[in-house]
């Protein structure tokens, strides 16, 4: 149960940190569009890093 609670708090921390970064970069007037842009950038970064790890080294 402690592990589940710890994972919940970690996920909550990451989410609110992401929201703070978007709010700092884009402000309140463009938060929704900024959130979508940054989420797409994070997703592309993760996909790029995981595809790099899957390729076998020659």
N, C-alpha and C positions, 0 to 999 in steps of 0.2 A: 504494500500500500504506500509505503514511503517513496518507492521508486516511481510509482504513478504520479504522486503528488509533485515530486521533483521534476518529472518530465513536463507536467502541466505548467509549473512555474517557469521552466526554461522556455517552453513554447510561448507563453505569455510575454516573457521578457523580450524574446526575439521579435514578436509581433509589434509590441509597443516601441521597441527601438527602431524598427523599420518605419513605423508611422511617424516617429519623431524626425527621422532623417528626411522623409518625404515632406513633412511640414516645414522643416528648415530650408530645404532646397526650393520648393515650389510655392510655399506660403499657403494661406487659407483660401485664396481665390481660385487656385488651380490644384487643389489637393486630390480630387478624384482622378483627373487626367495624369497627374504626377504619380499617383499610386499605381495606376495601370502601367505607365511607362517603366517605372522602377521594378515592378513585378516582372515585366517582360525581360528586363535586363538581367535580373537575378535568375530567372528561368533559363535564359540563353547561356549564362555563365555556368550554371550547374550542368546543363546538357553538354556544353563544350568540355567541361572538366571530366564528366563521366565517360564521354565518348573517347577522350584521350586515354583514359585508363584502360579501356577495353581493347585497344589495339595492341597486338602482340609486338614486342620489340624484336628486331631482326639482328 
